[in-house]
Amino acid sequence: MTASTGPEALLVGEIFRRNAEVVPDRAAVSLGDAVMTHSELDRAANRVAHALRAAGVRHGDRIVCWADTALDVIPLFVAGARLGAAFAPISARLGLEEATALARLARPAVIVADPERSVAGAELATRIGVATHDLGTDLSAVSDAPVEEPALRETDPQVVFFTSGSTGAPKGVVLSHRANWLRSFQGVFRDQPEISLCMFPLFHMAAFTLGLAAWQTRGELALVAAAMPEEILAAVERRRANRLYCIPAIWARILAADTGRFDTSSLRELDTGTSATPVSLIHALKERFPGTVTRIYYGSTEVGSATTLPDADSLSKHGSVGPASPGVDVRLAASGEICVRSPYLADGYFDDPRATDAAWREGWFHTGDLGALDEDGYLSIVGRLKEIIRTGGEGVAPSEVEAALASHPSVAEVAVVGIPDPDWGELVCAVVVPTAGAVPELAELQAHLEGKLASFKKPRRLERRETLPRTAATGQVQRALLVQEISAGVTD
């Protein structure tokens, strides 16, 4: 038996087996009033694994999951880990065309869809010629005996998370068992299980990183159906959560809402990241949730946590995202681009060696973000080489939105840019040159995109221009100039 296989290897499935042995009756995952214990999760995952194997899923395959947040997604995640079949979730907010494009990219052995997407999921599976499996199918008659996969190695792909590249083409980020295990391990001296409230949907890397981090402490992931203040804090009260990670926009909503009626005294750790965090937000969190610490993370699906600003520095070093996280090296390239190296980097982009070679160079991942390091080695994000807009923790490719808007009869030309925003990180802004005599409105452009793009990709702001600024040599739209002008209130 080698160091990369068996119980001593860093295998995600082993986390759940051990938890079921040691804390069988402790809650593992919850949603609303529904709770699944560690032993129930372990057995459910085994039944799903047996069912998938009977359907032809094998070691080295991929399982595309098209589902909204549901408890049944978690046993599927664990089942894939035990079979050695990579779990590849796609957003429930995507339409059939968008979902088909991602599924084709993944080349799965099976499409798993929830009841709301069962018809569309069947159509998707037909389009790409694979089998289907309904999430939540009654498997009570299926064996819950442990599943053995002798070929499984810790270096095998465990998940494929989809993200947008700088050109807007979707990419599948491949994370191994080893990478996910290391990203979520919290040491051997923690004496209290983590009960982590998750605001992220279950296609998002952060949801499973939070989950694995909690499960590595023999704790619980508390899910919510929607990232609304009342629902989040009601779940904190109900599950006595001690950790809550929210993006700045959601924290701002929580602070603005009338949420004082909820008992949040169990909270100890308040985390945030993915976009700029104003110092006023940190002050407000400390006032609203006394007895807690606030940490700020910078990272990505490809690197996990790159830097961490600890609570002790959250006020004195505000504007920074902290020094390198434990086990991570951070440096700046000559261009100022942030480069990251660690034992838990992603393995690359699925079936895309060119993009992988461009981003991973000599062991360093090139993030596409521009940074600055102070005399203490604390990193600040100052810009981006890539064009992807980061809004509310999601990536939006301008070219995709532009292509969808170009078919509107009132749009002669359009450029989509990200405008800095204290809540969302960036707002998706459409800069439109109208057709003769037309005066397009934001609401009609948003309606035009209904059914074509996910809601988070729709512009939240509209600017009208007589012309778009372009480079003299190549005629390319000068996006950076547009952002500067709009931020400064400059119009034609």
NUNU-554763 format. One line per 10 residues: number of its first residue (from 1); for each residue x, y, z of C-alpha. Coordinates in steps of 0.1 Angstrom, whole numbers, plus 5000, padded with zeros to 4 digits. Layout:
N
NUM> X/Y/Z ~ ... .
***
This chain:
492
1> 5000/5000/5000 ~ 5015/5033/4990 ~ 5014/5067/5007 ~ 4988/5080/4983 ~ 4962/5053/4988 ~ 4944/5036/5017 ~ 4933/5049/5051 ~ 4966/5068/5057 ~ 4962/5087/5024 ~ 4946/5122/5023 .
11> 4912/5110/5009 ~ 4881/5131/5013 ~ 4858/5100/5017 ~ 4878/5089/5048 ~ 4868/5121/5067 ~ 4832/5110/5066 ~ 4840/5074/5075 ~ 4859/5084/5106 ~ 4833/5109/5117 ~ 4806/5083/5115 .
21> 4827/5060/5137 ~ 4836/5086/5163 ~ 4806/5110/5164 ~ 4778/5090/5147 ~ 4749/5109/5162 ~ 4763/5144/5159 ~ 4748/5166/5132 ~ 4768/5167/5100 ~ 4747/5189/5077 ~ 4714/5208/5081 .
31> 4690/5228/5061 ~ 4660/5244/5078 ~ 4646/5218/5103 ~ 4661/5189/5084 ~ 4693/5174/5099 ~ 4715/5146/5088 ~ 4739/5130/5113 ~ 4774/5118/5105 ~ 4763/5082/5105 ~ 4733/5090/5083 .
41> 4755/5108/5059 ~ 4780/5080/5057 ~ 4754/5054/5050 ~ 4735/5076/5025 ~ 4768/5083/5006 ~ 4774/5045/5004 ~ 4740/5039/4990 ~ 4744/5066/4964 ~ 4778/5053/4955 ~ 4764/5017/4949 .
51> 4736/5032/4928 ~ 4760/5052/4907 ~ 4783/5023/4902 ~ 4754/5001/4891 ~ 4746/5029/4866 ~ 4781/5026/4851 ~ 4800/5054/4869 ~ 4836/5044/4874 ~ 4869/5056/4888 ~ 4881/5085/4868 .
61> 4847/5096/4856 ~ 4829/5129/4864 ~ 4795/5134/4879 ~ 4777/5166/4869 ~ 4753/5178/4895 ~ 4727/5204/4884 ~ 4708/5212/4916 ~ 4698/5239/4940 ~ 4709/5238/4977 ~ 4696/5205/4992 .
71> 4708/5180/5018 ~ 4708/5153/4991 ~ 4737/5170/4973 ~ 4761/5162/5002 ~ 4758/5124/5000 ~ 4764/5127/4963 ~ 4795/5147/4969 ~ 4808/5120/4993 ~ 4798/5092/4970 ~ 4818/5106/4941 .
81> 4848/5109/4964 ~ 4845/5072/4974 ~ 4841/5060/4938 ~ 4870/5082/4925 ~ 4846/5100/4902 ~ 4850/5138/4903 ~ 4820/5158/4915 ~ 4813/5186/4890 ~ 4784/5209/4902 ~ 4768/5236/4880 .
91> 4747/5265/4891 ~ 4710/5260/4895 ~ 4706/5295/4882 ~ 4719/5286/4847 ~ 4696/5280/4818 ~ 4696/5248/4797 ~ 4719/5263/4771 ~ 4745/5275/4797 ~ 4743/5242/4816 ~ 4747/5222/4784 .
101> 4779/5241/4776 ~ 4794/5233/4810 ~ 4783/5196/4809 ~ 4799/5191/4775 ~ 4831/5206/4789 ~ 4831/5181/4818 ~ 4824/5150/4796 ~ 4805/5133/4825 ~ 4794/5098/4829 ~ 4761/5109/4844 .
111> 4739/5140/4849 ~ 4723/5143/4884 ~ 4695/5168/4886 ~ 4671/5178/4914 ~ 4633/5176/4910 ~ 4630/5212/4898 ~ 4655/5205/4870 ~ 4646/5168/4863 ~ 4630/5175/4828 ~ 4657/5199/4818 .
121> 4684/5176/4832 ~ 4670/5147/4811 ~ 4671/5169/4780 ~ 4707/5179/4789 ~ 4717/5143/4793 ~ 4701/5134/4759 ~ 4720/5163/4742 ~ 4754/5150/4754 ~ 4745/5113/4753 ~ 4749/5102/4790 .
131> 4728/5086/4817 ~ 4707/5105/4843 ~ 4701/5101/4880 ~ 4675/5119/4900 ~ 4687/5136/4931 ~ 4668/5124/4962 ~ 4658/5090/4946 ~ 4646/5065/4972 ~ 4676/5042/4977 ~ 4664/5025/5009 .
141> 4667/4991/4992 ~ 4703/4997/4982 ~ 4731/4985/5003 ~ 4748/5009/5027 ~ 4779/4988/5030 ~ 4813/5005/5026 ~ 4823/5011/4990 ~ 4858/5000/4980 ~ 4878/5014/4951 ~ 4913/4999/4951 .
151> 4925/5023/4923 ~ 4917/5054/4944 ~ 4947/5077/4950 ~ 4949/5110/4969 ~ 4962/5127/4938 ~ 4930/5117/4919 ~ 4906/5145/4909 ~ 4879/5149/4936 ~ 4860/5179/4923 ~ 4858/5200/4891 .
161> 4846/5235/4898 ~ 4836/5257/4869 ~ 4850/5293/4866 ~ 4854/5318/4838 ~ 4888/5325/4823 ~ 4900/5359/4811 ~ 4885/5353/4776 ~ 4851/5343/4790 ~ 4855/5307/4780 ~ 4844/5285/4810 .
171> 4871/5264/4826 ~ 4869/5234/4849 ~ 4892/5238/4879 ~ 4905/5203/4890 ~ 4911/5198/4927 ~ 4925/5165/4940 ~ 4916/5147/4972 ~ 4949/5159/4986 ~ 4943/5196/4978 ~ 4908/5196/4993 .
181> 4920/5177/5024 ~ 4949/5202/5030 ~ 4928/5233/5023 ~ 4903/5223/5050 ~ 4925/5207/5077 ~ 4924/5228/5109 ~ 4950/5209/5130 ~ 4948/5184/5158 ~ 4944/5207/5188 ~ 4909/5222/5181 .
191> 4887/5210/5210 ~ 4853/5223/5197 ~ 4836/5212/5165 ~ 4830/5239/5140 ~ 4793/5247/5132 ~ 4797/5267/5101 ~ 4768/5286/5085 ~ 4771/5285/5047 ~ 4755/5313/5026 ~ 4771/5299/4994 .
201> 4751/5277/4969 ~ 4763/5242/4964 ~ 4780/5247/4931 ~ 4805/5271/4946 ~ 4839/5261/4958 ~ 4835/5281/4990 ~ 4806/5260/5001 ~ 4825/5228/5001 ~ 4857/5243/5015 ~ 4836/5256/5044 .
211> 4819/5222/5047 ~ 4851/5202/5047 ~ 4867/5226/5072 ~ 4837/5219/5095 ~ 4837/5182/5089 ~ 4875/5180/5096 ~ 4865/5191/5132 ~ 4837/5166/5133 ~ 4813/5195/5131 ~ 4784/5206/5110 .
221> 4777/5226/5078 ~ 4745/5246/5082 ~ 4729/5254/5048 ~ 4704/5280/5040 ~ 4681/5280/5009 ~ 4688/5317/5002 ~ 4714/5342/5014 ~ 4689/5365/5030 ~ 4696/5382/5064 ~ 4667/5367/5083 .
231> 4672/5332/5069 ~ 4710/5333/5077 ~ 4706/5346/5113 ~ 4676/5323/5120 ~ 4698/5294/5110 ~ 4726/5307/5133 ~ 4702/5307/5162 ~ 4686/5274/5153 ~ 4719/5255/5148 ~ 4740/5275/5174 .
241> 4766/5282/5146 ~ 4800/5295/5157 ~ 4813/5305/5123 ~ 4797/5326/5097 ~ 4814/5336/5064 ~ 4796/5362/5042 ~ 4808/5383/5013 ~ 4808/5420/5021 ~ 4775/5426/5003 ~ 4757/5401/5024 .
251> 4773/5414/5056 ~ 4760/5449/5046 ~ 4725/5435/5042 ~ 4726/5418/5076 ~ 4738/5449/5093 ~ 4711/5470/5076 ~ 4682/5446/5084 ~ 4663/5444/5116 ~ 4680/5413/5129 ~ 4684/5421/5166 .
261> 4657/5396/5175 ~ 4679/5366/5166 ~ 4701/5351/5192 ~ 4736/5351/5177 ~ 4756/5347/5209 ~ 4770/5314/5197 ~ 4790/5332/5169 ~ 4828/5333/5175 ~ 4843/5337/5140 ~ 4831/5362/5113 .
271> 4848/5358/5080 ~ 4847/5377/5047 ~ 4865/5382/5014 ~ 4861/5379/4976 ~ 4859/5417/4973 ~ 4871/5449/4990 ~ 4862/5451/5027 ~ 4858/5487/5040 ~ 4870/5494/5075 ~ 4836/5507/5083 .
281> 4822/5472/5078 ~ 4848/5457/5102 ~ 4839/5483/5129 ~ 4802/5475/5124 ~ 4807/5438/5127 ~ 4826/5442/5159 ~ 4798/5464/5173 ~ 4769/5442/5162 ~ 4785/5409/5171 ~ 4806/5414/5203 .
291> 4829/5386/5213 ~ 4837/5376/5177 ~ 4868/5378/5156 ~ 4868/5391/5120 ~ 4891/5376/5094 ~ 4895/5386/5057 ~ 4906/5361/5031 ~ 4919/5364/4996 ~ 4920/5335/4972 ~ 4903/5317/4944 .
301> 4891/5283/4933 ~ 4925/5276/4918 ~ 4945/5285/4950 ~ 4922/5282/4979 ~ 4932/5306/5006 ~ 4962/5327/4994 ~ 4963/5352/5022 ~ 4945/5358/5055 ~ 4942/5391/5074 ~ 4938/5380/5111 .
311> 4915/5398/5135 ~ 4944/5413/5153 ~ 4953/5433/5122 ~ 4919/5439/5107 ~ 4918/5475/5118 ~ 4955/5485/5118 ~ 4960/5469/5084 ~ 4926/5477/5069 ~ 4927/5477/5031 ~ 4951/5448/5031 .
321> 4942/5411/5027 ~ 4970/5400/5050 ~ 5001/5380/5047 ~ 5004/5346/5030 ~ 4982/5319/5046 ~ 4999/5290/5064 ~ 5017/5268/5039 ~ 5015/5294/5011 ~ 5041/5315/4993 ~ 5031/5347/4977 .
331> 5052/5369/4954 ~ 5047/5396/4928 ~ 5059/5392/4892 ~ 5077/5420/4875 ~ 5044/5432/4862 ~ 5029/5433/4897 ~ 5008/5402/4891 ~ 5002/5382/4923 ~ 5016/5347/4921 ~ 5009/5319/4946 .
341> 5025/5286/4954 ~ 5013/5260/4979 ~ 5008/5222/4984 ~ 4971/5227/4977 ~ 4970/5244/4944 ~ 4945/5231/4918 ~ 4960/5206/4894 ~ 4950/5227/4864 ~ 4920/5232/4840 ~ 4902/5201/4829 .
351> 4911/5191/4793 ~ 4927/5225/4787 ~ 4965/5221/4787 ~ 4971/5255/4770 ~ 4952/5274/4797 ~ 4969/5253/4824 ~ 5003/5260/4811 ~ 4995/5297/4808 ~ 4984/5300/4844 ~ 5007/5275/4862 .
361> 5043/5283/4855 ~ 5073/5267/4874 ~ 5050/5257/4903 ~ 5034/5292/4907 ~ 4998/5301/4898 ~ 4995/5334/4882 ~ 4963/5349/4895 ~ 4958/5378/4870 ~ 4954/5401/4900 ~ 4978/5430/4906 .
371> 4991/5436/4941 ~ 5014/5455/4963 ~ 5033/5442/4994 ~ 5041/5465/5023 ~ 5072/5464/5045 ~ 5056/5437/5066 ~ 5047/5414/5037 ~ 5010/5423/5038 ~ 4993/5421/5004 ~ 4969/5447/4990 .
381> 4949/5441/4957 ~ 4954/5471/4934 ~ 4939/5460/4901 ~ 4936/5431/4877 ~ 4952/5420/4845 ~ 4922/5399/4835 ~ 4889/5413/4823 ~ 4866/5391/4844 ~ 4843/5411/4867 ~ 4840/5399/4903 .
391> 4806/5407/4916 ~ 4792/5392/4949 ~ 4817/5364/4947 ~ 4808/5354/4912 ~ 4829/5358/4880 ~ 4813/5374/4850 ~ 4829/5375/4815 ~ 4822/5408/4798 ~ 4823/5392/4764 ~ 4794/5368/4772 .
401> 4772/5397/4784 ~ 4781/5419/4755 ~ 4772/5391/4730 ~ 4738/5387/4746 ~ 4731/5424/4747 ~ 4742/5430/4711 ~ 4710/5415/4698 ~ 4688/5441/4715 ~ 4674/5464/4688 ~ 4683/5496/4707 .
411> 4720/5486/4711 ~ 4744/5497/4684 ~ 4775/5490/4704 ~ 4781/5478/4739 ~ 4810/5473/4764 ~ 4805/5457/4797 ~ 4828/5467/4826 ~ 4830/5462/4864 ~ 4825/5494/4885 ~ 4840/5493/4920 .
421> 4813/5489/4946 ~ 4817/5487/4984 ~ 4791/5460/4988 ~ 4794/5439/4956 ~ 4831/5444/4949 ~ 4822/5453/4914 ~ 4789/5461/4897 ~ 4782/5448/4862 ~ 4778/5479/4841 ~ 4767/5480/4804 .
431> 4780/5510/4785 ~ 4757/5513/4754 ~ 4759/5533/4722 ~ 4722/5534/4713 ~ 4709/5529/4678 ~ 4696/5561/4661 ~ 4666/5576/4681 ~ 4666/5548/4708 ~ 4669/5554/4745 ~ 4674/5520/4761 .
441> 4666/5516/4798 ~ 4683/5493/4822 ~ 4651/5473/4830 ~ 4645/5465/4793 ~ 4681/5453/4788 ~ 4677/5431/4819 ~ 4644/5417/4806 ~ 4662/5410/4772 ~ 4686/5388/4790 ~ 4660/5367/4809 .
451> 4665/5331/4801 ~ 4698/5338/4783 ~ 4721/5345/4812 ~ 4721/5339/4849 ~ 4707/5367/4870 ~ 4741/5377/4885 ~ 4755/5383/4850 ~ 4728/5409/4842 ~ 4740/5445/4843 ~ 4730/5465/4874 .
461> 4740/5498/4859 ~ 4736/5514/4825 ~ 4756/5541/4810 ~ 4748/5556/4776 ~ 4776/5570/4753 ~ 4778/5585/4718 ~ 4809/5565/4712 ~ 4831/5539/4730 ~ 4868/5548/4736 ~ 4890/5526/4715 .
471> 4927/5521/4709 ~ 4940/5538/4677 ~ 4961/5508/4667 ~ 4937/5479/4671 ~ 4903/5495/4678 ~ 4899/5476/4711 ~ 4876/5491/4736 ~ 4895/5508/4764 ~ 4877/5493/4794 ~ 4900/5507/4820 .
481> 4893/5542/4807 ~ 4856/5536/4808 ~ 4858/5524/4844 ~ 4879/5555/4854 ~ 4854/5579/4836 ~ 4823/5563/4851 ~ 4838/5562/4886 ~ 4847/5598/4883 ~ 4813/5608/4870 ~ 4826/5617/4835 .
491> 4800/5616/4807 ~ 4802/5623/4770 .
***
